[in-house]
């Protein structure tokens, strides 16, 4: 059943004319302009600051909204504004167009993106740097080198403390290899432990000197002895004000007398 009906005097509809694009655009602009004229002065909305720590505006700020990142890089720093953005970054001097769309446009601009990257890179703390992938890889490599040198230093310290010949250092390293320890191939010779022993002696001497300098009162006793091989040793006993006796090897050398010029002075 059809519901179509014919009425006397009915006139067919006319085809609608297409609007001129330029006229339609101008009409929209006029409508928007009339809306802006009736609208009061736009004010800054504090909600715009959320997630934008670079956005700066105060009630006493008559210049408008500014960007701290861009000011730090382009205005106060030595970096010049990109050529395609010169004269367009109103957030350097102050933007008075209080709209969220204006803020979003600046936030997505090339100049602001670059300024944000520079700011974040310069303000990264030590924890963030250590947690990066490159830092973890570098620390892993340094950890392997550190463990290798620790094993070599321990072998050098052992032969010096037990007054063993330098040739023992080589077979100690060979034993470490047999145990599966990583020691490398660079410092496996009789001359290598001399540098390690010298470094250990310098650190321990500085440590002893620091203890003496920090002690307000201390007692100092020296005692000499001669072993079976005829070598003479001089041992120093130091007791500081905390009543803690600290015994350490200060120097190893052949002394003629107590007035010998080789006697170290801390």
C-alpha positions in Angstrom: 0.0 0.0 0.0 1.5 3.4 -1.1 1.2 6.5 1.0 2.0 8.8 -1.8 -0.7 11.3 -2.6 -1.1 14.0 -5.3 -2.4 17.4 -4.3 -3.7 20.2 -6.5 -1.3 23.2 -6.8 1.8 21.2 -5.7 5.0 22.8 -7.1 8.2 20.7 -7.6 11.1 21.7 -5.4 13.9 23.8 -6.8 17.6 22.7 -6.8 19.6 24.5 -4.2 22.5 26.6 -5.5 26.0 25.7 -4.3 27.5 28.3 -1.9 30.6 30.2 -3.1 33.6 28.9 -1.1 35.0 32.4 -0.6 31.6 33.7 0.5 31.1 30.8 2.9 34.5 31.3 4.4 34.0 35.1 4.8 30.6 34.5 6.4 32.1 32.2 9.0 34.8 34.8 9.7 32.2 37.5 10.1 30.2 35.3 12.5 33.4 34.5 14.5 34.4 38.2 14.6 30.9 39.2 15.8 31.2 36.5 18.5 34.6 37.8 19.7 33.4 41.4 19.8 30.5 40.5 22.1 32.7 38.2 24.2 34.6 39.8 27.1 38.4 39.8 27.6 39.8 36.3 27.7 41.5 35.3 30.9 44.3 32.9 31.7 43.0 29.5 32.9 45.1 27.8 35.6 44.0 24.4 34.2 46.3 25.1 31.2 49.3 24.6 33.4 48.6 20.9 34.0 51.4 18.9 32.3 53.0 22.1 31.1 55.7 23.2 33.6 57.2 25.5 31.0 54.1 27.7 30.8 54.6 30.9 32.8 52.0 33.5 33.6 51.2 35.7 36.7 48.4 38.1 37.3 50.9 40.9 37.4 52.4 39.8 34.1 51.2 42.3 31.6 53.3 40.8 28.7 51.2 37.6 28.6 52.1 34.0 28.5 55.8 33.0 28.2 57.7 29.7 27.7 60.6 29.2 30.1 62.2 26.5 27.9 62.3 28.7 24.8 63.5 31.7 26.8 66.3 29.7 28.4 67.5 28.3 25.0 66.9 31.1 22.5 66.8 34.3 24.5 69.2 33.7 27.4 71.4 31.1 25.7 73.6 31.1 22.7 71.2 29.2 20.4 69.5 31.3 17.8 65.8 30.8 16.9 65.3 28.6 13.8 65.0 30.7 10.6 61.6 29.3 9.8 60.3 30.4 13.3 61.8 33.9 13.5 59.1 36.4 14.5 56.6 33.6 15.2 57.6 32.6 18.7 55.4 35.0 20.7 56.1 33.1 23.9 59.6 34.6 24.0 58.3 38.1 24.6 54.8 37.3 25.8 51.7 36.0 24.1 48.5 37.9 24.8 46.2 35.5 22.9 44.6 33.7 25.8 43.5 30.5 24.1 44.3 26.8 24.6 44.7 26.4 20.9 47.5 29.0 20.9 49.3 27.0 23.7 48.9 23.7 21.8 50.2 25.2 18.6 53.3 26.5 20.4 53.7 23.2 22.3 53.9 21.3 18.9 56.2 23.8 17.2 59.7 22.8 16.1 61.3 25.4 18.2 59.6 24.4 21.4 60.2 20.7 20.8 63.9 21.4 20.4 64.0 23.6 23.6 62.2 20.8 25.5 64.7 18.2 24.5 67.6 20.4 25.5 66.0 21.2 28.9 65.3 17.6 29.7 68.8 16.5 28.7 70.4 19.2 30.9 68.1 18.6 33.9 68.4 14.7 33.9 69.6 13.6 37.3 72.2 10.9 38.1 69.5 8.3 38.7 67.9 8.8 35.3 71.3 8.6 33.6 72.3 5.4 35.4 69.0 3.8 34.4 69.4 4.5 30.7 70.3 1.6 28.4 73.6 3.1 27.3 74.6 3.8 30.9 73.8 0.2 32.0 75.9 -1.2 29.1 78.8 1.1 30.0 78.6 0.2 33.7 78.5 -3.5 32.7 81.8 -3.1 30.7 83.4 -1.1 33.6 82.3 -3.8 36.1 84.2 -6.5 34.1 87.3 -4.4 33.9 87.1 -3.5 37.6 86.8 -7.2 38.6 89.8 -8.1 36.4 92.0 -5.4 38.0 90.8 -6.3 41.5 92.1 -9.9 41.1 95.5 -8.5 39.8 95.8 -6.1 42.7 95.1 -8.8 45.2 97.9 -11.0 43.8 100.3 -8.0 43.9 99.3 -7.1 47.4 99.8 -10.8 48.6 103.4 -11.1 47.3 104.3 -7.7 48.8 102.7 -8.4 52.2 104.3 -11.9 52.4 107.6 -10.6 51.1 107.6 -13.0 48.2 109.6 -12.7 44.9 107.9 -11.0 42.0 108.0 -14.3 40.0 105.3 -15.7 42.4 102.9 -13.1 40.9 102.9 -14.9 37.5 102.0 -18.3 38.9 99.4 -16.8 41.2 97.7 -15.4 38.1 97.9 -18.8 36.4 96.1 -20.3 39.4 93.4 -17.7 39.1 92.9 -18.7 35.4 92.6 -22.3 36.4 89.9 -21.3 38.9 88.0 -19.6 36.1 88.7 -16.0 37.2 88.9 -13.3 34.6 92.3 -11.6 34.7 93.1 -10.9 31.1 96.5 -11.2 29.4 97.9 -7.7 29.7 99.5 -7.7 33.2 100.8 -11.3 33.4 104.5 -10.7 33.8 107.0 -10.1 36.6 107.2 -6.3 36.1 103.5 -5.7 36.2 103.0 -6.1 40.0 105.5 -3.2 40.6 103.0 -0.6 39.5 100.2 -2.2 41.5 102.3 -2.3 44.6 103.4 1.3 44.2 99.7 2.4 43.8 98.7 0.4 46.9 101.5 1.9 48.9 100.6 5.5 47.9 97.0 5.0 48.9 97.8 3.4 52.2 100.4 6.1 53.0 97.8 8.8 52.3 95.3 7.0 54.5 97.7 6.8 57.4 98.6 10.5 57.0 94.9 11.4 57.1 94.4 9.4 60.3 97.3 11.3 62.0 96.1 14.7 60.7 92.6 14.1 62.1 93.9 13.0 65.5 94.2 15.8 68.1 96.4 13.6 70.3 98.4 10.5 69.5 101.3 8.5 70.8 104.1 7.4 68.5 106.5 4.5 69.1 109.1 3.0 66.8 110.7 -0.4 67.2 113.3 -2.0 64.9 114.2 -5.6 64.3 116.3 -7.8 62.0 115.1 -11.0 60.4 117.1 -14.1 59.4 118.2 -12.8 56.1 119.8 -9.7 57.7 117.2 -7.2 56.5 116.2 -4.6 59.0 112.7 -3.4 59.5 111.3 -0.5 61.4 107.8 -0.7 62.7 105.8 2.3 63.9 102.9 2.1 66.4 100.4 4.9 66.5 97.6 5.3 69.1 95.1 8.1 68.6 92.8 9.7 71.0 90.1 7.1 70.4 92.4 4.5 72.0 92.5 2.5 68.7 95.9 1.1 67.7 96.6 1.3 64.0 99.5 -0.7 62.6 100.6 -0.2 59.0 103.7 -0.5 56.8 104.9 3.1 56.2 108.0 2.5 54.0 110.2 -0.4 52.8 113.8 0.5 52.2 117.4 -0.2 53.3 118.1 2.3 56.1 121.6 3.1 57.4 120.4 5.0 60.4 117.4 6.7 61.9 118.6 10.0 60.3 118.6 8.5 56.8 117.1 10.9 54.2 114.9 8.0 53.0 112.9 8.0 56.2 109.4 9.2 55.1 107.8 12.2 56.7 104.0 12.2 56.9 
